[in-house]
Amino acid sequence: MIVSHKHKFIFLKTNKTAGTSIEIALSKFCGPDDIITPISPVDEETRQSLGYRGPQHHLAPWYEYGLRDVAELVFKGKRRSRFYNHMTGREVRDFVGPEVWNSYFKFCFERNPYDRLISYYHWAHRSASSQLPLSRFIRTPRAMMLKKRGYEVYTLDGKVAVDRICRFESINEELEEVRRIIGLPEPLELPHTKVRKRSDARGYREVLGEEERDWVDRTFGDEMRLLGYHY
């Protein structure tokens, strides 16, 4: 998640939509006062190797600390974050205030829910010794993270809260349009992050059975109606 005061934009990060690559690419143009949230250690190494700005201004001030926060700091050396990966638009708005929220260009990325489910399923089992069948995976709380880190990120009370929902399927064209809108001086170059070749490279139409397809239809009906996604 990035709040750029330099270029007056807010990037809300959904999952399984190349968000980390986009975040790193945007970091190149961020200024010293911009808010940049941490990503995984491996991806931070990539960002650092490119010479881009890393996490900054994301930590909570000391006056917001409670007893649990103090305990986390003392025993684990972990500071509390005010801004974090995949936080919702509502949370960002509450922290930055209405003037920034209403005047900055806000955008995110979305992806065909059928394809997004398959991508997330393989990512969730990337290091698992045994893989749950997809029919069982969709019944786990983890599967619902797709909703929490998708539609619930860029909507407020069921209404779209961003200025542009970009489509993952047209990522290069979308990024160029965003670049033009926010006035970045050169095109965004996406680094390779979290790239792991899937053992099963089949498309969602070859993988999803009737049960899984029905689950996607029920769970992601809002997104499908909003962006015109279909099977």
Residue pairs with C-beta under 8 A, 6 or more apart in sequence:
1 10
1 11
1 12
1 13
1 23
1 35
1 37
1 83
1 84
1 85
1 86
1 87
1 92
2 9
2 10
2 11
2 23
2 26
2 27
2 30
2 34
2 35
2 36
2 37
3 9
3 10
3 34
3 35
3 83
3 92
3 96
3 100
3 104
4 10
4 11
4 26
4 29
4 30
4 31
4 34
4 35
4 104
4 182
5 31
5 33
5 34
5 100
6 29
6 30
6 31
6 33
6 34
7 29
7 30
7 31
7 182
7 183
7 184
8 103
8 104
8 105
8 182
9 104
9 105
9 106
9 107
9 178
9 182
10 92
10 96
10 100
10 101
10 104
10 105
10 106
10 107
11 22
11 23
11 26
11 107
11 108
12 87
12 88
12 89
12 92
12 106
12 107
12 108
12 153
12 154
12 162
13 19
13 20
13 22
13 23
13 37
13 85
13 86
13 108
13 153
14 86
14 108
14 109
14 110
14 111
14 149
14 150
14 153
14 154
15 86
15 120
15 145
15 146
15 149
15 150
16 111
16 116
16 119
16 120
16 123
16 146
17 108
17 109
17 110
17 111
17 116
17 168
18 109
18 168
18 171
18 190
19 86
19 109
20 39
20 40
20 43
20 193
20 194
21 190
21 191
21 192
21 193
22 109
22 175
22 188
22 190
23 36
23 37
23 39
24 39
24 43
24 46
24 47
24 50
24 52
24 190
24 191
24 193
25 175
25 188
25 189
25 190
25 191
26 188
27 36
27 47
27 52
27 53
27 54
28 50
28 52
28 53
28 188
29 184
29 185
30 36
30 52
30 53
32 56
33 57
34 53
34 56
34 57
35 56
35 57
35 58
35 83
36 53
36 54
36 55
36 56
36 57
36 58
37 55
37 58
37 81
37 83
37 84
37 85
37 87
38 44
38 54
38 55
38 58
38 81
38 84
38 85
39 47
39 55
39 85
40 194
42 193
42 194
43 193
43 194
44 54
44 55
46 191
46 192
46 193
47 53
47 54
47 191
48 54
50 191
57 83
58 81
58 82
58 83
58 84
59 79
59 80
59 81
59 82
60 69
60 79
60 80
60 81
60 82
61 82
64 80
64 82
65 73
65 80
69 80
72 78
72 79
72 80
73 79
73 80
82 95
83 92
83 95
86 149
86 153
87 153
88 152
88 153
89 106
89 153
89 154
89 155
89 156
89 161
89 162
90 156
90 161
92 101
93 101
93 156
93 161
105 163
105 164
105 178
105 181
105 182
106 161
106 162
106 163
106 164
107 162
107 163
107 164
107 165
107 166
107 178
108 153
108 154
108 162
108 164
108 165
108 166
109 165
109 166
109 167
109 168
109 171
109 174
110 150
110 154
110 165
110 166
110 167
110 168
110 223
110 227
111 119
111 167
111 168
111 169
112 168
112 169
112 204
112 229
113 146
113 216
113 219
113 220
113 223
113 224
113 229
114 204
114 205
114 208
114 213
114 216
114 229
114 231
115 203
115 204
116 146
116 150
116 168
117 138
117 143
117 146
117 204
117 208
117 212
117 216
118 203
118 204
118 207
118 208
120 143
120 145
120 146
121 134
121 137
122 198
122 200
123 194
124 137
124 142
125 131
125 132
126 196
132 140
134 207
134 208
134 209
134 212
135 209
135 211
135 212
137 143
138 211
138 212
138 215
144 219
146 219
146 220
147 219
147 220
150 220
150 223
151 220
151 222
151 223
154 160
154 161
154 162
154 165
155 161
155 222
158 222
160 226
164 177
164 178
164 181
165 226
165 227
166 174
166 175
166 177
166 178
167 174
167 227
171 190
175 187
175 188
175 190
176 187
176 188
178 188
179 186
179 187
179 188
200 207
205 231
208 216
213 231
217 224
220 229
223 229
224 230
